[in-house]
Amino acid sequence: MKKYIGIDVAKTTLAVALPTMSGGWTINTYHNTPEGIHSLLSHLPNGSHCILEATGSYSVLVTYMLCQAKINVSVINPKQSHNFAKMQLSVTKTDPRDAVLLAEYGRLIQPPLYQMTTDSLLRLRQKRTLLRQYHKQRTILLNLQHSFAPLPVKDLSTEQSLQEMIDRFEAAIASLQQEVCQICQDDFKEQYNRLTSIKGISHKVATALIETTNGFQDFRSAKALAKFIGLAPTTYQSGKMATHRGICRTGDPDLRGLLYVASWSAIRYNKACREFYQRLKAAGKASKLALIAVANKLLRQAFALVRFDEDYNDNYQPKFRLNACI
């Protein structure tokens, strides 16, 4: 019989809610370390299905070890558990209570099983995170250098030190970019080649899509992917009032921004995107709205090529596909 186990993840601890024979809960606490998780594994009953939130790096270790031990795991969005707690009219916010809520969420909602990220994707994710931070630091230093430029008296040692740091970051960024592309070419060659063949999709966008989608394993439709990234259109309607509120803006803002920038190139060189953009503009749509729609179309093109193992064709004609929600 399946038993739903709630795990509330913190930086150093795991609060675990285990069901009892009487219908209540036993709350145990384990260290969020390999040793602590090994202890947790030894206390899990047969037929366990663990429910936990995606809490960044803190939840990766326990998720990884549970999957390695062949334990059923579901990783949910914190918004889902937060709204579930509101639905339960919960007024208590503690780690043990959160663990119980996660277990109850699993029992009632029965979320899908999580498919663990491969080791190469874990490495890719770390490199891209570090790459983003390097870009931010480089921008800060360049802005600082620019602010020093108009000063009447300049300190040569300061200028030299600042330029050396900028050079180091630029070298590190170049090296990391090569490593990111190498991982994609080695472990996701077919996906990487198909994505970069799309006019408008750069190497940077392709690697970001591979990382975010877990190698395109986590999504069954382009609509679900667009919603996850935050490019899906939203509408609020109540009675006689109907208000369009743009896109949902969930998910990774960095990837969303990359796709928006990619749309600038796509409306020039990607035939389908160019024609789509021109139709929207002819219908009176604002340029920014049209570009966001093009970014969504680029995402759909990327999903379709990987999903159906096809090469990019600028003169592609849409065709009906059975059970294909793209």
HUNORWO-V510208 format. One record per pair of residues at least 4 apart in sequence whose C-alpha atoms are under 8 Angstrom apart, sorted by the first residue. I is the first residue (numbers start at 0). J is the second residue. If there is no record, write none. Layout:
[[I	J] [I	J]]
//
This chain:
[[0	46] [1	45] [1	46] [1	47] [1	48] [2	18] [2	44] [2	45] [2	46] [2	47] [2	48] [3	17] [3	18] [3	47] [3	48] [3	49] [3	50] [3	102] [3	103] [3	105] [3	106] [4	15] [4	16] [4	17] [4	18] [4	47] [4	48] [4	49] [4	50] [4	101] [4	102] [4	105] [5	15] [5	16] [5	17] [5	49] [5	50] [5	51] [5	97] [5	98] [5	99] [5	100] [5	101] [5	102] [5	103] [5	105] [6	13] [6	14] [6	15] [6	16] [6	49] [6	50] [6	51] [6	98] [6	101] [6	102] [7	13] [7	14] [7	15] [7	51] [7	52] [7	94] [7	95] [7	97] [7	98] [7	101] [8	12] [8	13] [8	14] [8	31] [8	51] [8	52] [8	54] [8	57] [8	58] [9	13] [9	31] [9	57] [10	31] [10	57] [11	30] [11	31] [11	32] [12	28] [12	29] [12	30] [12	31] [13	28] [13	29] [13	30] [13	31] [14	26] [14	27] [14	28] [14	29] [14	94] [14	95] [14	98] [15	26] [15	27] [15	28] [15	29] [15	95] [15	98] [15	99] [16	24] [16	25] [16	26] [16	27] [16	95] [16	98] [16	99] [16	102] [17	24] [17	25] [17	26] [17	27] [18	22] [18	23] [18	24] [18	25] [19	23] [19	24] [19	25] [24	99] [26	95] [29	35] [29	36] [29	38] [29	39] [30	34] [30	35] [30	36] [31	35] [31	36] [31	60] [31	61] [32	36] [32	60] [33	37] [33	60] [34	38] [35	39] [36	40] [36	61] [36	64] [37	41] [38	42] [39	43] [40	65] [40	68] [43	47] [47	70] [47	71] [48	70] [48	71] [48	72] [48	73] [49	70] [49	71] [49	72] [49	73] [49	102] [50	72] [50	73] [50	74] [50	75] [50	101] [50	102] [50	105] [51	58] [51	72] [51	73] [51	74] [51	75] [51	101] [52	58] [52	74] [52	75] [52	76] [52	77] [52	80] [53	58] [53	74] [53	75] [53	76] [53	77] [54	58] [54	77] [55	59] [56	60] [58	62] [59	63] [60	64] [61	65] [62	66] [62	72] [62	115] [63	67] [63	115] [64	68] [65	69] [65	70] [65	71] [65	72] [66	70] [66	71] [66	72] [66	115] [71	112] [71	113] [72	112] [72	113] [73	110] [73	111] [73	112] [73	113] [74	112] [74	113] [75	79] [75	80] [75	110] [76	80] [77	81] [78	82] [79	83] [80	84] [80	100] [80	101] [80	104] [81	85] [82	86] [83	87] [83	100] [83	104] [84	88] [84	89] [84	100] [85	89] [91	96] [92	96] [92	97] [93	97] [94	98] [95	99] [96	100] [97	101] [98	102] [99	103] [100	104] [101	105] [102	106] [103	107] [104	108] [104	109] [105	109] [105	110] [114	217] [116	120] [116	121] [116	213] [117	121] [118	122] [119	123] [119	182] [119	186] [120	124] [120	210] [120	213] [120	214] [121	125] [122	126] [123	127] [123	179] [123	182] [123	210] [124	128] [124	210] [125	129] [126	130] [126	175] [126	179] [127	131] [127	179] [127	207] [128	132] [129	133] [130	134] [130	172] [130	175] [130	176] [131	135] [132	136] [133	137] [133	168] [133	171] [133	172] [134	138] [134	168] [134	172] [135	139] [136	140] [136	168] [137	141] [137	165] [137	168] [137	169] [138	142] [139	143] [140	144] [140	161] [140	164] [140	165] [141	145] [141	165] [142	146] [143	147] [144	148] [144	158] [144	161] [145	149] [147	153] [153	158] [154	158] [155	159] [156	160] [157	161] [158	162] [159	163] [160	164] [161	165] [162	166] [163	167] [164	168] [165	169] [166	170] [167	171] [168	172] [169	173] [170	174] [171	175] [172	176] [173	177] [174	178] [175	179] [176	180] [177	181] [178	182] [179	183] [179	206] [180	184] [180	202] [180	206] [181	185] [182	186] [182	187] [183	187] [183	188] [183	191] [183	206] [184	188] [184	189] [184	191] [184	192] [187	191] [187	214] [188	192] [189	193] [190	194] [190	209] [190	305] [191	195] [191	205] [191	206] [191	209] [192	196] [193	197] [193	301] [193	304] [193	305] [193	309] [193	310] [193	311] [194	200] [194	205] [194	301] [194	304] [194	305] [195	200] [195	201] [195	202] [195	205] [196	200] [196	310] [196	311] [197	269] [197	300] [197	301] [197	311] [198	264] [198	265] [198	268] [198	269] [199	261] [199	262] [199	263] [199	264] [199	265] [199	268] [199	269] [199	297] [200	204] [200	205] [200	258] [200	261] [200	265] [200	297] [201	205] [201	261] [202	206] [203	207] [204	208] [204	254] [204	257] [204	258] [204	261] [205	209] [206	210] [207	211] [207	254] [208	212] [208	214] [208	254] [209	213] [209	214] [209	215] [210	214] [212	216] [212	217] [212	218] [212	224] [213	217] [215	302] [215	305] [215	306] [218	223] [218	224] [219	223] [219	324] [220	224] [220	302] [220	323] [220	324] [220	325] [221	225] [221	298] [221	299] [221	302] [221	303] [221	324] [221	325] [222	226] [222	231] [222	324] [222	325] [223	227] [224	228] [225	229] [225	230] [225	231] [225	295] [225	298] [226	230] [226	231] [226	247] [226	249] [227	249] [227	250] [228	248] [228	249] [228	250] [228	251] [228	252] [228	254] [228	255] [229	246] [229	247] [229	248] [229	249] [229	250] [229	251] [229	252] [229	255] [230	246] [230	247] [230	248] [230	249] [230	255] [230	291] [230	294] [230	295] [231	246] [231	247] [231	248] [231	295] [232	244] [232	245] [232	246] [232	247] [233	243] [233	244] [233	245] [233	246] [233	247] [234	241] [234	242] [234	243] [234	244] [234	245] [235	241] [235	242] [235	243] [235	244] [236	240] [236	241] [236	242] [237	241] [248	252] [251	255] [252	256] [253	257] [254	258] [255	259] [256	260] [257	261] [258	262] [258	294] [258	297] [258	298] [259	263] [259	290] [259	291] [259	294] [260	264] [261	265] [261	294] [262	266] [262	290] [262	291] [262	293] [262	294] [262	297] [263	267] [263	290] [264	268] [264	269] [265	269] [265	270] [265	272] [265	273] [265	293] [265	297] [266	270] [266	272] [266	273] [266	274] [266	276] [266	293] [267	273] [268	273] [269	273] [269	313] [270	274] [270	313] [270	314] [271	275] [271	313] [272	276] [272	293] [272	296] [272	297] [273	277] [274	278] [275	279] [275	293] [276	280] [276	289] [276	290] [276	292] [276	293] [277	281] [278	282] [279	283] [279	284] [279	289] [280	284] [280	285] [280	286] [280	289] [284	288] [284	289] [285	289] [286	290] [287	291] [288	292] [289	293] [290	294] [291	295] [292	296] [293	297] [294	298] [295	299] [296	300] [297	301] [298	302] [299	303] [299	325] [300	304] [301	305] [302	306] [302	325] [303	307] [303	308] [303	309] [303	325] [304	308] [304	309] [304	310] [304	311] [305	309]]
//
